C-alpha cells in the first residue's frame, strides 16, 4: 500500500520475474482487492513494455517491465 505495486511471478524455469503496476491496465480490476494468497499457483499471461526509469536508491537508470495487461489462464 506504499508507493508502486509490483507483481512477482515464477516462470516455467522457476525464475522470478518482477513487473511494475504504474497505471490502469487491461485486467487490473481483478487485482485491486485480491490477496496474493488467492492468486498463488494461478497461471498468468502478462503483457508488458520495457520502461527506463531513474531509481534514486540505486542512483541510476534501470529498465523495468510495466504491465500492459494480465490474463488469468
N, C-alpha and C positions, 0 to 999 in steps of 0.2 A: 504494500500500500504506500510505499515511499518511492518517489522517482518513477522510472520506467519499469515495465514488466518485461521479463524475459521468459520465453518458453524453451525449456531444455528437453530434448528428446534423445533417445538412444537409437541409433540406426541398426541395420541388419548385422553390421560388423562389430556391434557393441561399443561403438564410439559415440561420445556425447556431442551433440550439435546444439548450439545456442542461437536463438532468434529473438530479435527485439520487437516489441509491440509499441510502436510510436503513435499510430493513429488507427482509426476505424478501418477494418479490412473485412473482406467477404468471409463470413463465418465467425466474426469476433463476438457476436452476441451469445454464442454457445459457451464462451469462456469467461464472461464477465462475472457470473456468480458461481462458476464451477470450482469446486475444490480440487486441488491436484490429485488427491486420492481417487476421486471419481474417474479421472482420465488415465490413471496408471494402467498400463497394459493395452490401451487402445491403439489401434493403428491409425496414423495420421498421414495425410498428404499435405505438405506445406509448400507453398509457392512464395518465393522471396526475391528481393532485389538487393544487391550489394550497395552499401552506402558508406562513404568515407566520413568519419566523424572525429572531432577532436575530443580526446579523453583527458581532462585536467589531471586526474590522479596518475595517469601514465605519461603525462607531458608530451603527448604526440598524437598524430592522426592514425586511426585504425579503421579497418573495414569491418562493418557489422552487417548482419543479414536482417533486413527489415521485412517483416511479414506482410505479404500482399493478400494471401488467402490461406485458410486451413479448412480441410475437409476431413471429417471423421469417417474412416472406411468401415 
